[in-house]
């Protein structure tokens, strides 16, 4: 039988898999237990267009406006916008709305590829903030407020500041301190909170949300950790430093002119769940209990190293069995064999993303699998601990963006200037952007990722990349 999604998706669902990847609803059971089963049965009939009574995403006056008002209430925003092209479209629209062509933008170098795309679309000049390295783990941490201040003072003509919080691993930055520094210098702060849509609601023991921290524009991928469906997100405008008319114009330019009504329906359902205090309290309570159970049990598994940090969003479960001789790819494979699927692999670390649909039963299956794997490894004659050396943290040398381009085998590119973007996916953070110099170190790293079966956008099947002539 030919490969197709028509085959793959039902077969995968039949495995009764445990999802530690996005989306946050974790499947149909959440909707069914909350009373939305009938909607799922009629979903095809809900796939409509802008008929009378259905409102229009780009001129909201009725039912879609009502959903926006719900999110305004939930996040305490000046105005909230529904996004059906993911957080990416909100990030691009936000950046373009706060800049003019040729402006500098102070941005985190570990930003999502959509932010780099905004630089290209807007003809903007990025000034990079480099995140700190999380000591003992070798992964990227938060952005220092001092570094933001330094770059703003060195670049007073910059249009805005853009950074992710939480990052893909769940490490948050001190948004309140960064926002205060930005506003003292009359700068707009845009926060990519794609991985933290839940922080406004999850309560004590978790980092503060960017909305509460004083950011001006916050973009949330509600599908990643909450109950809406893949490709849905919300943009929250929190201050008067932003022109709403400009944002709305950019959104209608960038977003699909045929927005999906089922996707907007899922945003409505997600909002109703969060506005129902009893449902919200129960779901978030169960979610936090499941997460706490993981950390308690994981600490008792010999050879399993987990990341804990004061600025960590603990709903991201970062696990490392390098001490037992397992790379992240090997550990992921062993979990897949047990019907458990994670979100991200980086070197020895795998990250399991929990969400509002995560249950104690999901965590029990994960913990049991980790115990079994650790026990099996201790009884084998394994090669010993594998050093965490797979994470690239170099600072690329910058050069003018090439106007003329050609495709060249990656082995022949050392010293050439990159003319495209080289992006491992996930996490979607560019290793190299147009106008950065390709090094032997980067070539070796990309080849290693590809040899392990990782997806690297920007490298063709023949192993070629775009460089300047």
BELPENOR-V579872 format. One record per residue. N is the residue number from 0. SS is DSSP state (hx for helix, st for strand, lp for the rest). PHI is phi as a letter, one per 30 degrees, with the letter a starting at -180 (NA if undefined). OMEGA is omega in radians with two decimals (NA if undefined). Layout:
n ss phi omega
N SS PHI OMEGA
N SS PHI OMEGA
//
This chain:
n ss phi omega
0 lp NA -3.13
1 lp d 3.08
2 lp d 3.07
3 lp a 3.05
4 hx d 3.12
5 hx e 3.07
6 hx d -2.98
7 hx d -3.00
8 hx d 3.09
9 hx d 3.13
10 hx d 3.11
11 hx d 3.13
12 hx d -3.12
13 hx d 3.11
14 lp d -2.99
15 lp h -3.03
16 lp d 3.01
17 st c -3.08
18 st c 2.90
19 st c 3.07
20 lp b 3.06
21 lp d 0.06
22 lp d -3.02
23 lp d -3.11
24 lp d 3.08
25 lp i 3.06
26 lp j -2.95
27 hx d -3.03
28 hx d 3.13
29 hx d -3.14
30 hx d -3.10
31 hx d -3.09
32 hx d 3.12
33 lp c 3.04
34 lp j -3.13
35 lp c -3.12
36 hx d -3.12
37 hx d 3.09
38 hx d 3.12
39 hx d 3.14
40 hx d -3.07
41 lp c -2.98
42 hx d -3.13
43 hx d 3.14
44 hx d 3.10
45 hx d -3.12
46 lp d -3.04
47 lp b 3.03
48 lp b -3.02
49 lp d 3.06
50 lp d 3.11
51 lp e 3.13
52 lp j -3.08
53 lp c 3.12
54 lp i -3.13
55 lp b -3.05
56 lp e -3.05
57 lp c 2.98
58 lp a -2.97
59 lp d -3.13
60 lp b -2.97
61 lp b -2.97
62 hx d 3.11
63 hx d 3.06
64 hx e 3.14
65 hx d 3.09
66 hx d 3.12
67 hx d 3.12
68 hx d 3.09
69 hx d -3.14
70 hx d 3.05
71 hx e 3.11
72 hx d -3.08
73 hx d -3.05
74 hx c -3.14
75 lp i -3.06
76 lp d 2.96
77 lp d 3.03
78 st a 3.12
79 st b -3.11
80 st c 3.07
81 st d 3.13
82 st b 3.11
83 lp c 2.99
84 lp c 3.14
85 hx i 3.08
86 hx d -3.08
87 hx e -3.07
88 hx d 3.10
89 hx d 3.12
90 hx d -3.13
91 hx d -3.14
92 hx d 3.14
93 hx d -3.13
94 hx d -3.13
95 hx d -3.13
96 hx d -3.09
97 lp c -3.07
98 lp b 2.95
99 lp b -3.06
100 lp e 3.14
101 lp j 3.13
102 lp d 2.93
103 st d 3.02
104 st b 3.06
105 st d -3.01
106 st b 3.09
107 st d 3.13
108 lp d 3.09
109 lp c 3.08
110 lp d 3.06
111 lp d -3.07
112 hx e -3.14
113 hx d -3.13
114 hx d 3.03
115 hx d 3.08
116 hx d 3.09
117 hx d 3.11
118 hx d -3.11
119 hx d -3.11
120 hx d -3.06
121 hx c -3.08
122 lp h -3.03
123 lp c -3.09
124 st c -3.10
125 st d 2.97
126 st c -2.89
127 st d 2.89
128 st c 3.11
129 lp c -3.11
130 lp d 3.04
131 lp d 3.07
132 st c -3.12
133 st d -3.03
134 lp e 3.11
135 lp i -3.10
136 lp b 3.09
137 lp i 3.10
138 st c -3.10
139 st d 3.13
140 lp c -3.07
141 lp d 3.08
142 lp c -3.11
143 lp d 3.05
144 hx e 3.12
145 hx d 3.12
146 hx d 3.09
147 hx d 3.12
148 hx e -3.10
149 hx e -3.10
150 hx d 3.07
151 hx d -3.14
152 hx d 3.11
153 hx d -3.09
154 lp b -3.07
155 lp d -3.14
156 lp d 3.14
157 lp d -3.07
158 lp d -3.10
159 st a 3.09
160 st c -3.09
161 st b 3.09
162 st a 3.08
163 st d 3.01
164 lp a 0.01
165 lp d 2.94
166 lp d -3.02
167 lp d -3.13
168 lp d 3.13
169 lp j -3.13
170 st d -3.13
171 lp c 3.02
172 lp c 3.12
173 lp d -3.03
174 hx d -3.12
175 hx d -3.14
176 hx d 3.13
177 hx d 3.13
178 hx d 3.13
179 hx d 3.12
180 hx d 3.11
181 hx d -3.06
182 hx d 3.04
183 hx d -3.11
184 lp c 3.09
185 lp i 3.09
186 lp c 3.05
187 st d 3.09
188 st c 3.07
189 st c -3.13
190 st c 3.00
191 st d 3.13
192 lp c -3.10
193 lp e -3.09
194 lp c -3.07
195 lp b -3.13
196 lp e -3.07
197 lp d -2.98
198 hx d 3.11
199 hx d -2.94
200 hx c -2.93
201 hx d 2.94
202 lp j -2.99
203 lp d 3.11
204 lp j -3.11
205 lp b 3.12
206 lp d 3.11
207 lp d 3.08
208 lp d 3.12
209 hx d 3.08
210 hx d 3.14
211 hx d -3.08
212 hx d 3.05
213 lp j 3.08
214 lp d -3.11
215 lp d 3.07
216 st b 3.13
217 st b 3.14
218 st c -3.07
219 st c 2.98
220 lp d -3.12
221 hx d -3.14
222 hx d -3.04
223 hx d -3.06
224 hx b -3.13
225 lp c -2.90
226 lp c 3.09
227 lp d -2.96
228 lp c -3.11
229 lp e 3.13
230 lp j 3.12
231 lp c -3.13
232 st a 3.14
233 st b 3.01
234 st c 3.11
235 st c 3.04
236 st c -2.94
237 lp c -3.04
238 lp b 3.11
239 lp d 3.10
240 lp d -3.04
241 lp c 3.12
242 lp d -3.10
243 hx d 3.14
244 hx d 3.13
245 hx d 3.12
246 hx d -3.11
247 hx d 3.10
248 hx d 3.13
249 hx d 3.10
250 hx d -3.13
251 hx d 3.04
252 hx d -2.95
253 hx c -3.01
254 lp d -3.13
255 lp e 3.07
256 lp d 3.07
257 lp b -3.07
258 lp d -3.08
259 lp d 3.08
260 hx d 3.02
261 hx e 3.10
262 hx d 3.11
263 hx d 3.05
264 hx e -3.13
265 hx d 3.03
266 hx d 3.10
267 hx d 3.13
268 hx d 3.13
269 hx e 3.13
270 hx d 3.14
271 hx d 3.10
272 hx d -3.09
273 hx d 3.14
274 hx d 3.08
275 lp d -3.01
276 hx e -3.12
277 hx d 3.12
278 hx d -3.10
279 hx d -3.12
280 hx d -3.13
281 hx d -3.08
282 hx d -3.14
283 hx d 3.07
284 hx d 3.13
285 hx d 3.13
286 hx d -3.13
287 hx d 3.10
288 hx d 3.12
289 hx d 3.12
290 hx d 3.12
291 hx d 3.12
292 hx d 3.12
293 hx d -3.07
294 hx d 3.12
295 hx d -3.11
296 hx d -3.09
297 hx d 3.13
298 lp d -3.13
299 lp c -3.11
300 lp c -3.12
301 lp d 3.10
302 lp i 3.11
303 lp c 3.09
304 st c 3.12
305 st b 3.13
306 lp c 2.97
307 lp b -3.07
308 lp a -3.14
309 lp e -3.12
310 lp c -3.14
311 st d 2.89
312 lp d -2.96
313 lp d 3.07
314 lp d 3.04
315 st c -3.07
316 st c -3.12
317 st c -3.00
318 st b -3.07
319 st b 3.04
320 lp c 3.09
321 hx e 3.13
322 hx d 3.10
323 hx c 3.08
324 lp i -3.11
325 lp c 2.95
326 lp d 3.09
327 hx d 3.13
328 hx d 3.13
329 hx d 3.11
330 hx d 3.09
331 hx e -3.14
332 hx d 3.13
333 hx d 3.07
334 hx d 3.10
335 hx e 3.12
336 hx d -3.14
337 lp c 3.08
338 lp i -3.13
339 st c -3.02
340 st b -3.06
341 st c -3.03
342 lp d -2.89
343 st b 3.01
344 st b 3.07
345 st b -3.11
346 lp i 3.12
347 lp d -3.01
348 st c 2.92
349 st c 3.12
350 st c 3.04
351 st c -3.09
352 st c 3.05
353 lp d -3.13
354 lp a -3.08
355 lp d 3.12
356 lp c -3.14
357 lp d -3.13
358 lp c 3.06
359 hx d 3.13
360 hx d 3.07
361 hx d -3.12
362 hx d 3.11
363 hx d 3.11
364 hx d 3.11
365 hx d -3.11
366 hx d 3.10
367 hx d 3.13
368 hx d 3.14
369 hx d 3.09
370 hx d -3.12
371 hx d -3.13
372 hx d 3.14
373 hx d 3.13
374 hx d 3.13
375 hx d -3.11
376 hx d -3.12
377 hx d 3.13
378 hx c 3.12
379 lp c 3.03
380 lp d -3.07
381 lp d -3.01
382 lp d -3.12
383 lp j -3.04
384 lp d 3.06
385 lp c -3.09
386 lp d 3.10
387 lp d -3.06
388 lp b -2.99
389 lp c -3.05
390 lp c -3.07
391 lp d -3.09
392 lp b -3.11
393 lp d 3.10
394 lp c -3.05
395 lp d 3.01
396 lp d -3.09
397 st c 3.13
398 lp b 3.07
399 lp e 3.11
400 lp d -3.09
401 lp d 3.04
402 lp d 3.08
403 lp c -3.01
404 st b 3.01
405 st a 3.10
406 st c -3.08
407 st b 3.07
408 st e -3.03
409 hx e 3.14
410 hx d -3.08
411 hx c -2.96
412 lp c -3.11
413 lp e 3.14
414 lp i 3.11
415 lp d 3.13
416 st c -3.12
417 st d -3.14
418 lp c 3.05
419 lp b 3.05
420 lp b 3.09
421 st c -2.91
422 st b 2.95
423 st d -3.08
424 lp b -0.13
425 lp d 0.25
426 lp c 3.14
427 lp i 3.09
428 lp c -3.08
429 st d 2.94
430 st d 3.12
431 st b 3.09
432 lp c 3.06
433 lp e -3.14
434 lp j 3.07
435 st c -3.02
436 st d -3.11
437 lp d 3.14
438 lp c 3.06
439 hx d 3.11
440 hx e -3.12
441 hx d 3.12
442 hx e -3.13
443 hx d -3.11
444 hx d 3.14
445 hx d 3.13
446 hx d 3.11
447 hx d 3.11
448 hx e -3.11
449 hx d 3.12
450 hx d 3.12
451 lp c 3.11
452 lp i 3.13
453 lp d 3.08
454 lp d 3.10
455 st b 3.13
456 st d 3.14
457 lp j 3.06
458 lp c -3.08
459 lp d 3.10
460 lp d 3.11
461 lp d 3.13
462 lp i -3.14
463 st c 3.05
464 st b 3.12
465 st d 3.08
466 st b 3.09
467 st d 3.11
468 lp d NA
//
